[in-house]
């Protein structure tokens, strides 16, 4: 009888606990299940977004890779850039599309439009490499617009190690434009050294050195 009473007391205790806590427990289970479902749905959505963005980006690459772009191709490329930037802003494809947009603007002779596109990448949430690439290209536009001092400032703002050789070349070009030939020679020599160390070729640097009278410089 004592054992039975003990079991009945335990059962009564469980009933009282359930009465007090059962509802919150059920809610907790439901919320947890909803969280798991919501996370999976979000992951699925993210995957589908990435796939769609990739498809649009591949189309843009195919168009931008053509040697000559007609009006229809340019219009299609502009539409793809707008789609990637506006509808897939949370992906890297949007930033890459903006870089391609800048390249297309340069090909069309619109340096202001290209500079604006590159500045968007620099000011945005792109990773360090893409920001550095945008700065490098912006500096080259500034050089083409006879702004070597501005270009030097852009190059000082931050270029990753993976682009160090290209940065040195562009810096040398800016220094030549400023008639600082000794500094330019040092920059070109640095570019060659960095190129050998990274095994990433830079083209035309030896010729630039030769034009400065650096006949003893070798690749």
Protein Blocks (a to p, Z undefined) as FASTA:
>chain_A
ZZmmmmmmmmmmmmmmmmmmmmmmmmmmmmmmmmmmmmmmmmmmmmmmmmmmmmmmmmmm
mmmmpmbdcfklmmmmmmmmmmmmmmmmmbmklmmmmmmmmmmmmmnopaklmmmmmmmm
mmmmbdfklmmmmmmmmmmmmmmnopaklmmmmmmnopcfklmmmmmmmmmmmmmmnopa
klmmmmmmmmmmmmmmnopacehklmmmmmnopakbcZZ
